[in-house]
Amino acid sequence: MERTVFGILEAPEIATPTQHSQPPPEAESLVTKASPEPVPGHNLGRGVITGRSGSPAFRDPLLPPMPRPGGPPPLEGGSRRRESGGGTASGRTYLEDLKGSSRLQRQGCYKHFKAKSWNPEVLLVRRTRRLHWEAGPVIVVHGLFDSSYSFRHLLEYINETHPGTVVTVLDLFDGRESLRPLWEQVQGFREAVVPIMEKAPRGVHLICYSQGGLVCRALLSVMEEHNVDSFISLSSPQMGQYGDTDYLKWLFPTSMRSNLYRICYSPWGQEFSICNYWHDPHHDDLYLNASSFLALINGERDHPNATVWRKNFLRVGRLVLIGGPDDGVITPWQSSFFGFYDANETVLEMEEQPVYLRDSFGLKTLLARGAIARCRMAGIAHTAWHSNRTLYETCIEPWLS
């Protein structure tokens, strides 16, 4: 009896696009012409880590291998398989890939592992439970400065509540790479999710955290044949960001939110992801004219694809919005629920926003058909949304069934 997991540990480098006043031409087809050979010195963490939930294939490839409790120390060298007779009888096999493996660098793209279970009886029980508890495939998209390792707790929770579920953590544009323009990221993420969707005729679930929530919303807009059942937006600035945070102070140390528009609303500034959704309520005209991303997916500025994008977005089964007042990063925190400041910095809720009233990209239609769920939870800081067990059980797990 065999079990298969995959580890896709390398993706070719994507060139930074030039500034676009309208959606870039490649946003139509979003096809990356990638070289089959890995770029020398390329970050081995950029790629996809996928497999059955709970599999060690979810280990971040940039981290050193972690010994199994009660088992022998890690092996040295390249990619190897180890079967253990000790430890827990969970029916899982320990897989590892070491950073810098010459074989991994040569291969460059896909690595396929096939391992035999040492406990067929346990595996049979797990397969029987999957008939009742396995959810549709789950795709996780990280946020600014994140990587797949940040979601290890979320993967554990999914494995416990929905054993056997296929969970894919997209490890593209991690770390500082997450500052690259969002249209470029949409292009790369789309190439990664299309094969997953094609193998899931019943649909997939998207869990998209922080900046990743905007990437996912753009994906739903440009993908004509997506089959997303649940789009779970986890503390994401869906209506933009306008606040002095540590991220901004690190990136633009001499600027404050009151004058950051001078940078963000320039062609140079729009080459940074965070400027793609910077939304200054005191300079709305500049925002509408200069924003190459948020103003377009919101339908706030006319463009030739607006009608098609709205139709594509409305293919989603449900939209789950999660956020809370103690987030500490998303400003205003109501942006997680499509609320935002007016010119006086008074927060207007989603139903008061012009994009909702005009139904410019489908929010009003989704709410009318009962396809929007809002989950507000206090006491959770921005970096804890994907590791809080109560939050998972209350706001995420019910939508994976």
C-alpha positions in Angstrom: 0.0 0.0 0.0 1.6 3.2 -1.1 1.1 6.9 -0.5 2.4 9.7 -2.8 3.3 13.3 -1.9 4.9 16.0 -4.0 7.4 18.7 -3.4 7.8 21.4 -6.0 10.8 23.3 -4.7 11.9 25.6 -7.4 10.4 28.2 -9.7 12.3 30.2 -12.4 12.9 33.8 -11.8 10.3 36.2 -13.1 11.5 39.5 -14.6 10.1 42.7 -13.0 7.7 44.4 -15.4 7.7 48.0 -16.3 5.1 50.4 -15.0 1.6 50.2 -16.3 -1.1 52.8 -16.2 -3.6 50.2 -17.3 -3.5 46.4 -16.6 -0.3 45.0 -18.1 -0.8 43.1 -21.4 0.2 39.9 -19.8 -2.6 40.2 -17.3 -4.9 38.9 -20.0 -3.3 35.6 -20.5 -1.0 35.6 -17.5 1.4 33.1 -19.0 5.0 33.1 -17.8 7.6 32.2 -20.4 9.9 30.4 -17.8 13.3 28.9 -18.5 13.4 25.2 -17.8 16.8 25.7 -16.1 17.1 27.1 -12.6 18.6 30.5 -12.3 22.1 30.3 -10.7 22.0 31.3 -7.1 18.2 31.3 -7.1 16.2 31.2 -3.9 15.3 27.5 -3.5 12.3 28.4 -1.4 10.4 29.9 -4.3 8.0 27.3 -5.6 5.2 25.1 -4.3 5.1 22.7 -1.4 2.2 20.4 -1.7 0.8 17.0 -0.4 -1.6 15.4 1.9 -2.2 17.6 5.0 0.1 16.7 7.8 2.8 15.4 5.4 6.4 16.4 6.2 6.5 17.6 2.6 5.1 20.8 4.1 8.5 21.6 5.7 10.0 24.8 4.4 12.9 23.7 2.2 15.0 26.7 3.5 15.0 25.2 7.0 17.3 22.5 8.2 15.7 19.0 8.4 13.9 18.4 11.7 14.5 15.1 13.4 11.5 12.9 14.0 10.8 12.6 17.8 12.3 9.3 18.9 13.9 8.7 15.5 17.5 8.8 14.2 19.2 12.0 13.3 18.8 13.6 9.8 20.7 12.0 7.0 23.4 14.0 5.2 23.6 14.7 1.5 20.8 15.4 -1.0 17.1 14.3 -1.2 16.6 11.0 0.6 13.8 8.9 1.9 13.8 7.4 5.4 11.3 4.9 6.8 11.2 4.7 10.5 9.9 1.8 12.6 9.8 4.0 15.7 8.1 7.2 16.7 4.4 7.5 16.3 2.3 5.0 14.3 0.7 7.7 12.1 1.2 6.0 8.7 3.4 8.9 7.6 6.9 8.8 6.1 9.7 11.3 6.9 10.9 13.1 3.7 13.6 15.7 3.6 15.4 18.0 1.2 18.5 19.8 2.2 19.1 23.4 1.1 22.0 23.5 -1.4 21.6 19.9 -2.7 23.4 19.8 -6.1 20.8 17.3 -7.3 18.0 19.7 -6.3 19.7 22.6 -8.1 20.2 20.5 -11.3 16.6 19.3 -11.4 15.2 22.7 -10.9 11.4 22.1 -11.0 9.5 19.1 -9.8 10.6 16.4 -7.3 8.4 13.4 -7.0 8.6 11.2 -3.8 6.9 7.8 -3.5 7.1 6.2 -0.1 5.6 3.0 1.4 3.7 3.3 4.7 5.1 1.2 7.4 1.7 0.8 9.0 -0.9 -0.2 6.4 -3.6 -0.7 9.1 -3.3 2.8 10.3 -3.3 4.1 6.7 -6.4 2.1 6.0 -8.2 3.8 8.9 -7.1 7.2 7.7 -8.4 6.5 4.2 -11.8 5.3 5.7 -12.1 8.6 7.7 -11.4 10.6 4.6 -14.6 9.4 3.1 -16.4 11.5 5.7 -14.0 14.3 6.6 -11.7 15.1 3.6 -12.3 18.7 2.4 -11.7 19.9 -1.1 -8.2 20.9 -2.0 -6.9 23.9 0.0 -4.6 26.5 -1.5 -2.8 28.8 0.9 -1.3 32.2 -0.2 1.0 34.0 2.2 1.4 37.7 2.8 4.1 40.4 2.9 7.6 39.1 4.0 6.1 35.6 4.7 6.9 32.1 3.6 5.3 28.7 3.8 6.8 28.0 7.2 4.6 30.6 8.8 1.6 28.4 8.1 2.8 25.2 9.8 0.1 25.6 12.6 -2.7 26.1 10.1 -1.6 23.0 8.3 -1.7 21.1 11.6 -5.2 22.3 12.2 -6.5 21.3 8.8 -4.9 17.9 9.2 -6.6 17.3 12.5 -10.1 18.4 11.4 -10.0 17.2 7.8 -7.4 14.4 7.6 -6.4 13.5 4.1 -7.2 16.9 2.6 -4.7 18.0 -0.1 -3.2 21.3 1.1 -0.9 23.4 -1.1 1.2 26.2 0.3 2.3 28.5 -2.5 5.8 29.5 -1.6 6.3 32.0 -4.4 7.5 35.5 -3.8 8.5 34.9 -0.2 10.5 37.3 2.0 11.6 40.4 0.2 10.3 39.0 -3.1 6.8 39.8 -1.8 7.6 43.5 -2.5 7.5 42.9 -6.2 4.6 44.4 -8.2 1.3 42.6 -7.5 0.5 42.1 -11.2 3.8 40.2 -11.4 2.8 38.1 -8.4 -0.6 37.4 -9.8 1.0 36.1 -13.0 3.3 33.7 -11.0 0.6 32.5 -8.6 -1.8 31.8 -11.4 0.6 29.5 -13.1 0.9 27.6 -9.8 -2.9 27.3 -9.1 -4.2 26.3 -12.5 -2.9 22.7 -12.4 -4.4 22.3 -8.9 -7.8 23.5 -10.0 -7.7 21.3 -13.1 -7.4 18.3 -10.8 -10.3 19.4 -8.5 -13.5 19.2 -10.5 -15.5 19.8 -7.3 -13.7 23.1 -6.6 -10.9 24.3 -4.3 -10.7 26.5 -1.2 -8.4 29.6 -1.1 -7.0 30.8 2.2 -5.2 34.1 1.5 -3.5 36.0 4.2 -2.8 39.8 4.4 -1.4 41.0 1.0 -2.1 37.5 -0.3 -5.8 38.3 -0.1 -5.4 41.0 -2.8 -3.4 38.6 -4.9 -6.2 36.0 -4.7 -8.9 38.6 -5.4 -7.0 39.6 -8.6 -6.7 35.9 -9.5 -10.5 35.4 -9.2 -10.9 38.5 -11.5 -8.6 37.4 -14.3 -9.2 33.7 -14.3 -12.2 32.9 -16.5 -12.5 29.2 -15.6 -11.6 29.2 -11.9 -13.5 26.8 -9.6 -13.0 28.4 -6.2 -15.6 27.3 -3.8 -14.5 29.4 -0.8 -12.3 32.4 -0.9 -11.2 33.0 2.7 -9.6 36.5 3.0 -7.6 36.4 6.3 -6.9 39.9 7.6 -6.4 41.4 4.1 -6.5 45.1 3.2 -9.2 44.6 0.6 -10.0 48.3 0.4 -6.4 49.4 0.8 -4.0 50.5 3.5 -3.5 53.9 5.1 -1.4 53.6 8.3 2.0 54.1 9.7 3.2 50.5 10.3 6.6 48.9 11.0 6.6 47.7 7.4 6.3 51.2 6.0 9.0 52.6 8.4 11.4 49.9 7.3 10.7 50.4 3.6 10.3 54.2 3.5 12.1 55.4 6.7 11.8 59.2 5.8 8.1 59.1 4.9 4.9 59.1 6.9 1.4 58.2 5.8 0.5 61.8 5.2 3.2 62.2 2.5 3.7 58.7 1.3 1.4 59.4 -1.6 4.3 61.3 -3.2 6.2 58.1 -3.5 3.4 55.5 -4.0 1.5 57.5 -6.6 4.6 57.7 -8.9 5.7 55.2 -11.5 8.6 54.3 -9.4 6.5 53.7 -6.3 4.1 51.5 -8.1 6.9 49.0 -8.6 6.5 48.1 -4.9 3.6 45.8 -3.9 2.7 47.9 -0.8 2.2 51.0 -3.0 -0.1 49.0 -5.3 -2.8 49.1 -2.5 -1.8 52.3 -0.8 -5.1 54.2 -0.5 -4.8 57.8 0.7 -8.3 59.2 1.4 -7.0 62.7 1.2 -5.7 62.3 -2.4 -8.4 60.3 -4.0 -7.8 61.7 -7.5 -4.2 60.8 -7.4 -5.0 57.3 -6.2 -7.5 56.7 -9.0 -5.1 57.9 -11.7 -1.9 56.3 -10.4 -3.0 53.0 -8.8 -2.0 50.3 -11.2 -3.7 47.5 -9.2 -6.2 48.2 -6.5 -8.2 50.9 -8.4 -8.5 48.4 -11.3 -9.6 45.3 -9.4 -12.0 47.4 -7.5 -13.5 48.7 -10.7 -12.9 52.3 -9.5 -11.2 53.2 -12.8 -12.6 52.3 -16.2 -10.7 49.7 -18.2 -11.6 47.4 -21.0 -11.6 44.2 -18.9 -13.9 45.5 -16.1 -17.0 43.6 -17.3 -15.2 40.3 -17.8 -13.3 40.6 -14.5 -16.6 41.2 -12.6 -18.1 38.1 -14.3 -15.1 36.0 -13.3 -15.1 37.2 -9.7 -18.8 36.2 -9.3 -17.9 32.6 -10.1 -16.7 32.3 -6.5 -19.0 30.1 -4.3 -18.6 32.2 -1.1 -16.4 35.1 0.2 -15.3 34.8 3.8 -13.9 38.0 5.3 -11.9 37.7 8.5 -10.4 40.5 10.6 -10.5 42.3 13.9 -9.9 45.6 15.8 -6.7 44.5 17.5 -4.9 43.6 14.2 -2.4 46.4 14.6 -1.3 46.5 10.9 -4.3 46.7 8.6 -5.4 50.3 8.8 -8.2 50.8 9.1 -8.8 47.3 10.3 -12.3 47.5 8.7 -10.5 47.3 5.3 -10.5 43.5 5.9 -14.3 43.8 5.5 -14.2 46.3 2.6 -14.7 49.2 4.9 -12.5 52.3 4.6 -11.9 56.0 5.4 -13.7 58.9 3.8 -12.0 62.2 3.4 -12.5 63.0 7.1 -11.0 59.6 8.1 -14.4 58.4 9.2 -14.7 54.7 8.5 -17.5 53.8 6.1 -18.6 50.2 6.2 -18.8 48.0 3.1 -22.4 48.8 2.3 -21.6 52.5 2.3 -18.6 52.2 -0.1 -19.1 53.5 -3.7 -17.7 50.2 -5.1 -20.5 48.4 -3.3 -23.2 50.8 -4.2 -22.2 50.7 -7.8 -21.5 46.9 -7.6 -18.4 47.7 -9.6 -16.9 44.2 -9.2 -19.7 42.2 -7.7 -19.8 42.8 -3.9 -23.4 43.8 -3.8 -24.4 40.8 -6.0 -22.5 38.4 -3.7 -24.2 39.8 -0.6 -27.6 39.6 -2.2 -27.2 35.9 -2.8 -25.9 35.3 0.7 -22.4 34.4 -0.4 -20.5 36.8 1.9 -19.6 35.7 5.5 -17.9 38.1 7.9 -16.1 36.9 11.0 -14.8 39.6 13.3 -12.6 38.5 16.2 -10.9 40.7 18.8 -7.7 40.1 20.6 -5.7 38.8 17.6 -2.6 40.6 16.4 -1.8 40.6 12.6 0.9 38.0 12.7 -1.2 35.5 14.7 -4.2 35.1 12.4 -2.9 31.9 10.8 -1.8 30.3 14.1 -4.7 31.0 16.4 -6.7 27.7 17.0 -9.9 29.4 18.2 -9.9 31.6 15.1 -9.4 28.6 12.8 -12.2 26.6 14.4 -14.6 29.6 14.4 -13.9 31.4 11.1 -12.1 29.0 8.8 -12.8 25.3 9.4 -16.6 25.6 8.9 -16.1 26.7 5.3 -13.7 23.8 4.4 -16.5 21.2 4.6 
